[in-house]
């Protein structure tokens, strides 16, 4: 009897192994992965960052959409914005980036005062919280900020990277983002944590289950770059990294705050009416992290919802000029009222 089962077991194992390799081949995951592309302008300091933009097209020597950053002058307060494309972009109705508009507004409040304000835009499209922390260590602290604001977007949770640079695009696809459809840190998921096939089966099974029982299936659950924010275990690394950033800045006497951006699904009445608590689950998680660590937080979700909702978005994630006007207004109030600037 046992001998009869051996061929069956071997056949099943080989079939599963074949499925695993087929998926890895399609995703270009190990052992089929492409070599990591390293842009020519990077230095040895940039290894953990994977990419920065080149110093061209009006960008500064670090590839940032900001002026050149020299030594800080006496009487100057510097605000350093870290983040991804939500910080990098941000054109307002005046055609200024909201970081530029914010600097102008803050300085106009006390044109003859003893302190001037400099706002540094250090957003880099595609960065995760891990990369933003690494940028802070490598370059940000040298900028001598008085306040660091972390722009937090719900695709920042993928550890360590959301993208893998290629010769065609710095924001190429990173296969490991597919490895979070179940908890890879605890038993029994830890046994299959690196199996792309196992994660794919779990994902497809969940979607099938929801359809069979006519349960809502939200767009963010189907997006490979956002689904992790709706998993409780997705916040483990994020909490650790935010805690590390806070400790690093506190040790240098630098203030810290978190700026939270929603995605368009979260200001959509259709989805809110189905299950508002679930749709806004990521906001509850970042709120808990900030409250537990006493980190000042500005969550833009409700103010964007009240002031136009979907009409303030140009795509799934990025805001249009009117949306960025709202961001500018809220940041100004936050910095003046909450942080005393």
GUVO-862590 format. One record per residue (C-alpha): residue in three letters; residue number from 1; x, y, z. Coordinates in pm, whole numbers, always signed. Layout:
REM residues N
<ALA,NUM,<X,Y,Z>> ...
END
This chain:
REM residues 341
<UNK,1,<+0,+0,+0>> <UNK,2,<+276,+243,+99>> <UNK,3,<+473,+153,-214>> <UNK,4,<+167,+235,-426>> <UNK,5,<+146,+581,-270>> <UNK,6,<+509,+674,-336>> <UNK,7,<+464,+740,-712>> <UNK,8,<+155,+948,-638>> <UNK,9,<+336,+1156,-376>> <UNK,10,<+636,+1204,-604>> <UNK,11,<+408,+1305,-891>> <UNK,12,<+226,+1562,-674>> <UNK,13,<+554,+1708,-548>> <UNK,14,<+694,+1739,-898>> <UNK,15,<+372,+1903,-1020>> <UNK,16,<+383,+2158,-738>> <UNK,17,<+750,+2224,-803>> <UNK,18,<+678,+2275,-1173>> <UNK,19,<+400,+2522,-1090>> <UNK,20,<+636,+2710,-863>> <UNK,21,<+898,+2741,-1134>> <UNK,22,<+643,+2846,-1396>> <UNK,23,<+524,+3133,-1177>> <UNK,24,<+880,+3234,-1094>> <UNK,25,<+965,+3237,-1463>> <UNK,26,<+663,+3455,-1542>> <UNK,27,<+751,+3699,-1263>> <UNK,28,<+1125,+3690,-1332>> <UNK,29,<+1185,+3580,-974>> <UNK,30,<+1481,+3371,-859>> <UNK,31,<+1638,+3180,-1036>> <UNK,32,<+1508,+3366,-1343>> <UNK,33,<+1555,+3716,-1208>> <UNK,34,<+1722,+3983,-1414>> <UNK,35,<+2035,+4151,-1283>> <UNK,36,<+1966,+4466,-1084>> <UNK,37,<+2018,+4775,-1297>> <UNK,38,<+2235,+5039,-1128>> <UNK,39,<+2206,+5392,-1274>> <UNK,40,<+2542,+5545,-1364>> <UNK,41,<+2497,+5850,-1140>> <UNK,42,<+2472,+5642,-822>> <UNK,43,<+2762,+5613,-580>> <UNK,44,<+2861,+5342,-334>> <UNK,45,<+2658,+5526,-68>> <UNK,46,<+2337,+5457,-261>> <UNK,47,<+2344,+5076,-251>> <UNK,48,<+2048,+5036,-15>> <UNK,49,<+1846,+5300,-201>> <UNK,50,<+1855,+5112,-535>> <UNK,51,<+1792,+5437,-722>> <UNK,52,<+1783,+5813,-712>> <UNK,53,<+1699,+6034,-1004>> <UNK,54,<+1980,+6197,-1199>> <UNK,55,<+2072,+6565,-1151>> <UNK,56,<+1903,+6686,-1469>> <UNK,57,<+1578,+6848,-1587>> <UNK,58,<+1590,+7109,-1312>> <UNK,59,<+1663,+6865,-1031>> <UNK,60,<+1941,+6930,-781>> <UNK,61,<+2265,+6732,-745>> <UNK,62,<+2082,+6456,-552>> <UNK,63,<+1812,+6431,-819>> <UNK,64,<+1552,+6596,-594>> <UNK,65,<+1289,+6850,-696>> <UNK,66,<+1439,+7105,-463>> <UNK,67,<+1701,+7380,-464>> <UNK,68,<+2062,+7292,-391>> <UNK,69,<+2096,+7227,-21>> <UNK,70,<+2390,+7402,+136>> <UNK,71,<+2485,+7466,+499>> <UNK,72,<+2196,+7591,+709>> <UNK,73,<+2209,+7961,+792>> <UNK,74,<+2165,+8090,+1145>> <UNK,75,<+1801,+8161,+1222>> <UNK,76,<+1670,+7922,+958>> <UNK,77,<+1425,+7641,+1034>> <UNK,78,<+1445,+7351,+789>> <UNK,79,<+1159,+7112,+718>> <UNK,80,<+1257,+6795,+534>> <UNK,81,<+981,+6605,+354>> <UNK,82,<+1057,+6237,+295>> <UNK,83,<+830,+6021,+82>> <UNK,84,<+751,+5886,-260>> <UNK,85,<+569,+6031,-562>> <UNK,86,<+307,+6201,-341>> <UNK,87,<+586,+6428,-218>> <UNK,88,<+777,+6438,-549>> <UNK,89,<+475,+6557,-748>> <UNK,90,<+219,+6779,-580>> <UNK,91,<+154,+7059,-832>> <UNK,92,<-99,+7312,-696>> <UNK,93,<-334,+7549,-879>> <UNK,94,<-55,+7810,-878>> <UNK,95,<+162,+7558,-1067>> <UNK,96,<+395,+7537,-766>> <UNK,97,<+475,+7217,-581>> <UNK,98,<+291,+7227,-249>> <UNK,99,<+627,+7212,-70>> <UNK,100,<+725,+7537,-248>> <UNK,101,<+388,+7698,-178>> <UNK,102,<+411,+7593,+186>> <UNK,103,<+755,+7752,+226>> <UNK,104,<+630,+8078,+76>> <UNK,105,<+323,+8085,+299>> <UNK,106,<+513,+8011,+619>> <UNK,107,<+766,+8285,+549>> <UNK,108,<+493,+8536,+460>> <UNK,109,<+344,+8493,+807>> <UNK,110,<+642,+8668,+968>> <UNK,111,<+835,+8846,+692>> <UNK,112,<+1040,+9041,+945>> <UNK,113,<+1062,+8768,+1207>> <UNK,114,<+1383,+8617,+1343>> <UNK,115,<+1330,+8279,+1175>> <UNK,116,<+1302,+8194,+807>> <UNK,117,<+1170,+7858,+688>> <UNK,118,<+1322,+7630,+425>> <UNK,119,<+1120,+7337,+295>> <UNK,120,<+1316,+7056,+131>> <UNK,121,<+1133,+6820,-103>> <UNK,122,<+1311,+6482,-76>> <UNK,123,<+1034,+6273,-229>> <UNK,124,<+1149,+5997,-464>> <UNK,125,<+883,+5810,-668>> <UNK,126,<+844,+5447,-570>> <UNK,127,<+1030,+5464,-239>> <UNK,128,<+913,+5253,+54>> <UNK,129,<+948,+5343,+422>> <UNK,130,<+1269,+5137,+427>> <UNK,131,<+1422,+5345,+145>> <UNK,132,<+1304,+5669,+304>> <UNK,133,<+1476,+5574,+629>> <UNK,134,<+1791,+5484,+438>> <UNK,135,<+1780,+5818,+252>> <UNK,136,<+1750,+5995,+587>> <UNK,137,<+2058,+5815,+718>> <UNK,138,<+2266,+5868,+404>> <UNK,139,<+2168,+6222,+303>> <UNK,140,<+1886,+6364,+514>> <UNK,141,<+2069,+6413,+842>> <UNK,142,<+2344,+6605,+662>> <UNK,143,<+2078,+6858,+559>> <UNK,144,<+2040,+6957,+927>> <UNK,145,<+1659,+6951,+938>> <UNK,146,<+1472,+7083,+1240>> <UNK,147,<+1164,+6882,+1145>> <UNK,148,<+1125,+6570,+931>> <UNK,149,<+782,+6495,+785>> <UNK,150,<+733,+6142,+655>> <UNK,151,<+482,+6131,+372>> <UNK,152,<+313,+5795,+427>> <UNK,153,<+134,+5616,+145>> <UNK,154,<-19,+5270,+179>> <UNK,155,<+212,+5106,-73>> <UNK,156,<+512,+5204,+143>> <UNK,157,<+479,+4885,+347>> <UNK,158,<+645,+4645,+105>> <UNK,159,<+980,+4548,+255>> <UNK,160,<+1234,+4633,+142>> <UNK,161,<+1132,+4743,-207>> <UNK,162,<+824,+4797,-419>> <UNK,163,<+1023,+4838,-742>> <UNK,164,<+1328,+4692,-913>> <UNK,165,<+1510,+4923,-1157>> <UNK,166,<+1560,+4810,-1515>> <UNK,167,<+1738,+4984,-1805>> <UNK,168,<+1394,+5094,-1930>> <UNK,169,<+1243,+5210,-1601>> <UNK,170,<+1364,+5283,-1248>> <UNK,171,<+1020,+5170,-1131>> <UNK,172,<+1034,+4819,-1270>> <UNK,173,<+839,+4531,-1118>> <UNK,174,<+967,+4378,-792>> <UNK,175,<+859,+4008,-775>> <UNK,176,<+875,+3981,-395>> <UNK,177,<+568,+4204,-360>> <UNK,178,<+369,+3888,-443>> <UNK,179,<+486,+3714,-125>> <UNK,180,<+243,+3866,+126>> <UNK,181,<-94,+3708,+51>> <UNK,182,<-67,+3525,+383>> <UNK,183,<+140,+3593,+693>> <UNK,184,<+500,+3498,+608>> <UNK,185,<+624,+3566,+961>> <UNK,186,<+421,+3313,+1162>> <UNK,187,<+343,+2940,+1150>> <UNK,188,<+225,+2781,+925>> <UNK,189,<+278,+3058,+667>> <UNK,190,<+647,+3080,+749>> <UNK,191,<+690,+2730,+600>> <UNK,192,<+576,+2856,+258>> <UNK,193,<+684,+3219,+292>> <UNK,194,<+901,+3215,-22>> <UNK,195,<+664,+3012,-238>> <UNK,196,<+511,+3227,-510>> <UNK,197,<+276,+2943,-599>> <UNK,198,<+145,+2914,-243>> <UNK,199,<+75,+3288,-222>> <UNK,200,<-94,+3281,-562>> <UNK,201,<-318,+2989,-460>> <UNK,202,<-419,+3164,-137>> <UNK,203,<-497,+3487,-322>> <UNK,204,<-705,+3318,-591>> <UNK,205,<-887,+3106,-334>> <UNK,206,<-981,+3410,-128>> <UNK,207,<-1121,+3591,-431>> <UNK,208,<-1317,+3284,-537>> <UNK,209,<-1454,+3246,-184>> <UNK,210,<-1570,+3609,-181>> <UNK,211,<-1744,+3569,-516>> <UNK,212,<-1918,+3247,-414>> <UNK,213,<-2054,+3404,-97>> <UNK,214,<-2117,+3740,-270>> <UNK,215,<-1892,+3933,-37>> <UNK,216,<-1748,+4268,-150>> <UNK,217,<-1422,+4253,-343>> <UNK,218,<-1259,+4593,-329>> <UNK,219,<-1019,+4726,-595>> <UNK,220,<-734,+4768,-344>> <UNK,221,<-751,+4395,-266>> <UNK,222,<-671,+4318,-630>> <UNK,223,<-388,+4569,-662>> <UNK,224,<-45,+4414,-629>> <UNK,225,<+98,+4739,-493>> <UNK,226,<-157,+4807,-219>> <UNK,227,<-318,+4488,-85>> <UNK,228,<-62,+4448,+196>> <UNK,229,<-192,+4757,+379>> <UNK,230,<-515,+4567,+451>> <UNK,231,<-329,+4278,+618>> <UNK,232,<-255,+4307,+991>> <UNK,233,<+88,+4149,+947>> <UNK,234,<+168,+4402,+677>> <UNK,235,<+228,+4663,+946>> <UNK,236,<+495,+4477,+1140>> <UNK,237,<+788,+4606,+936>> <UNK,238,<+630,+4949,+894>> <UNK,239,<+597,+4997,+1268>> <UNK,240,<+958,+4890,+1319>> <UNK,241,<+1088,+5131,+1055>> <UNK,242,<+885,+5428,+1179>> <UNK,243,<+1005,+5352,+1531>> <UNK,244,<+1365,+5341,+1412>> <UNK,245,<+1321,+5672,+1229>> <UNK,246,<+1172,+5835,+1537>> <UNK,247,<+1453,+5709,+1762>> <UNK,248,<+1719,+5826,+1517>> <UNK,249,<+1570,+6175,+1494>> <UNK,250,<+1504,+6203,+1867>> <UNK,251,<+1870,+6122,+1933>> <UNK,252,<+1965,+6416,+1710>> <UNK,253,<+1709,+6653,+1866>> <UNK,254,<+1503,+6665,+1545>> <UNK,255,<+1123,+6678,+1550>> <UNK,256,<+923,+6418,+1358>> <UNK,257,<+572,+6400,+1214>> <UNK,258,<+379,+6172,+976>> <UNK,259,<+165,+6289,+684>> <UNK,260,<-92,+6028,+572>> <UNK,261,<-231,+6016,+217>> <UNK,262,<-542,+5813,+124>> <UNK,263,<-603,+5626,-201>> <UNK,264,<-909,+5711,-408>> <UNK,265,<-1106,+5401,-296>> <UNK,266,<-1104,+5539,+59>> <UNK,267,<-1295,+5856,-31>> <UNK,268,<-1541,+5671,-253>> <UNK,269,<-1892,+5660,-103>> <UNK,270,<-1968,+5335,-285>> <UNK,271,<-1698,+5149,-93>> <UNK,272,<-1743,+5333,+235>> <UNK,273,<-2108,+5232,+248>> <UNK,274,<-2018,+4867,+197>> <UNK,275,<-1771,+4850,+487>> <UNK,276,<-1622,+5178,+604>> <UNK,277,<-1417,+5028,+888>> <UNK,278,<-1247,+4786,+649>> <UNK,279,<-1190,+5044,+376>> <UNK,280,<-1022,+5273,+630>> <UNK,281,<-835,+4993,+808>> <UNK,282,<-489,+5127,+709>> <UNK,283,<-571,+5464,+865>> <UNK,284,<-652,+5292,+1193>> <UNK,285,<-318,+5113,+1185>> <UNK,286,<-102,+5418,+1118>> <UNK,287,<-302,+5609,+1378>> <UNK,288,<-226,+5343,+1641>> <UNK,289,<+144,+5342,+1552>> <UNK,290,<+167,+5720,+1582>> <UNK,291,<-45,+5742,+1898>> <UNK,292,<+151,+5469,+2075>> <UNK,293,<+480,+5641,+1992>> <UNK,294,<+345,+5997,+2048>> <UNK,295,<+427,+6098,+1690>> <UNK,296,<+231,+6401,+1558>> <UNK,297,<+20,+6292,+1261>> <UNK,298,<-176,+6470,+989>> <UNK,299,<-417,+6231,+815>> <UNK,300,<-553,+6388,+497>> <UNK,301,<-824,+6127,+440>> <UNK,302,<-1128,+6300,+583>> <UNK,303,<-1042,+6651,+467>> <UNK,304,<-996,+6521,+111>> <UNK,305,<-1324,+6330,+143>> <UNK,306,<-1513,+6640,+263>> <UNK,307,<-1365,+6877,+6>> <UNK,308,<-1438,+6682,-311>> <UNK,309,<-1333,+6321,-263>> <UNK,310,<-1278,+6152,-596>> <UNK,311,<-1284,+6487,-776>> <UNK,312,<-949,+6571,-613>> <UNK,313,<-766,+6273,-766>> <UNK,314,<-597,+6258,-1104>> <UNK,315,<-552,+5879,-1081>> <UNK,316,<-585,+5599,-827>> <UNK,317,<-330,+5754,-593>> <UNK,318,<-212,+6099,-703>> <UNK,319,<-401,+6420,-636>> <UNK,320,<-476,+6687,-893>> <UNK,321,<-403,+7059,-850>> <UNK,322,<-715,+7120,-639>> <UNK,323,<-629,+6821,-423>> <UNK,324,<-279,+6957,-366>> <UNK,325,<-429,+7294,-275>> <UNK,326,<-609,+7112,+7>> <UNK,327,<-281,+6947,+110>> <UNK,328,<-108,+7287,+123>> <UNK,329,<-385,+7440,+336>> <UNK,330,<-386,+7151,+582>> <UNK,331,<-8,+7140,+613>> <UNK,332,<+7,+7511,+683>> <UNK,333,<-251,+7483,+960>> <UNK,334,<-83,+7173,+1099>> <UNK,335,<+262,+7329,+1115>> <UNK,336,<+137,+7653,+1264>> <UNK,337,<-110,+7513,+1517>> <UNK,338,<+36,+7177,+1611>> <UNK,339,<+411,+7234,+1582>> <UNK,340,<+432,+7605,+1656>> <UNK,341,<+582,+7720,+1327>> 
END
